[in-house]
Structures are given as structure tokens and as C-alpha cells.
Amino acid sequence: MKMLRILLLSLALMAGQVSMVSADGTYHFGFKKSVNGQPPSIDEEGFKNLLKQRGAVFTGDQSQKELYLTFDNGYEQGYTGRILDVLKEKQVPAIFFVTGHYIRTEPELLKRMAAEGHLIGNHSWSHPDMSQIPAERIQKELNQVKDEVAAVTGQKEMHYLRAPRGIFNDRSLAVSQGLNYTNVFWSVAYRDWEPKQQKGWEYAYKNVMAQLHPGAVILLHSVSSDNTEALGRIIDAARAQGYQFKSLDEMKLRTP
């Protein structure tokens, strides 16, 4: 029974449903999900003031019907090209957070992201728990991604970071902030990252649409066939509700 509770908690953490803090002040990002378009909440998680102090992003302007699409790209399962096709067809901007593995294995997809006007963000070189590594290694992890993306795509600037697995503490936020990164968390997410546990496009569609709210930062994993098949439908349905999709560079008001 104890092991079952641990497993369930771990899955909830990864789905962004709850947060956890360790004795050394390390957090695993979580939030209270949006229901019926109401704002989600991080008021009870214990880290709101820390994110505010360090300039992190949880949502955009919660009074405006704007949405921000973000994708985590740790490795490729053959779907990102189709995702880019949909974004191009629908004229929707996005940001792709990439790792060193992705840069080395998918340079043509990186070039396409940049050429089609999308942002490329930093997901660290080797996907470590950045709360547990020295400041010097954090800097090396981030600089290597930035430099190699620039070499492949010509994108000289990189201002957005997504912490691997959503794990952070004050030191990791402070170090990355000092390197001129904005830590980007999320306010819409579901368990979508296991390629062998896909449940069909309707599952992805319902999970995302049920959580939509003004100012939402949507986290999707590009390894999901469900996300790929649902993306166009999500965009159309959100627009039908009056939402606009924007780039993170257009986010004028950030919360917390």
C-alpha cells in the first residue's frame, strides 16, 4: 500500500496536479487545475512568492483570452514535423524547449522551427535535476544548448528556460535568472509523455480543452501521437471560444 501511494503521488507530480517540497527547499512544480475557465492556482503550493521574486512565468494575463503553446522536445518520435505542419496551416506560434540530445539528432527540425518563426527554448543539455547540481554546471548546461542552437539555426538569443521535470529551488532559479532566462512553467498539462500509453486524439483534446483559461501556458510533449492528432482540433475549438494564440515574446503581463 505504501508503494502504491508513492507511485500515485509520483504520477500526480508529473501531471502537474500537486507539488512537493523537500527538506532542502527543492520544489517539484504543481498547481490546482483550471475548471470551467477559472484561473488555476499555485496559492497553496508554497512557491508562489519564490517564482514571483525570480521572474518566473506560470500564466500570462488572466484577464485576456490569450493562449501560449509550449512543447517539450527531449527526443523525437516522428511527430514534430506534423506538429509544425499544423502550426503553419493554422498560423499559430509556439516555443519548443529542446535538450542537447534533440539538437544533435534533429538539426533539420530545429532549422524549420526557426525558419517558420517559432521560438526555441532551453530545456538543458542533459536534462539533470538542476536543483542538485552546482551553479557552474547549470551555466554550462544552458550555455551549451544556446550555443549549439545558434550554430544550427542562427538564433543568437535564448531567453526562456523550462526546468527539467519541473524541479527547481531558489538557487537554480537565481542562477538561470542571472543568465537572463525566464523560467517558464505551465498552467495546462496532462499525462501525455509516454509514447506507449497513448489513448487517442479525443483523450488529448478533452484534457486540454477542459483546462483552458485566459492566459494559459499550455505544456504538450511532442512525443505524443495523441497531441499531434488533436492539435488542429484544439486550435480551432479554442479560437471558436474567442481565444488567440500568442508567442511568449508577446506576453505583456506575467503571473505570478
Disulfide bonds with the S-S distance in Angstrom:
none
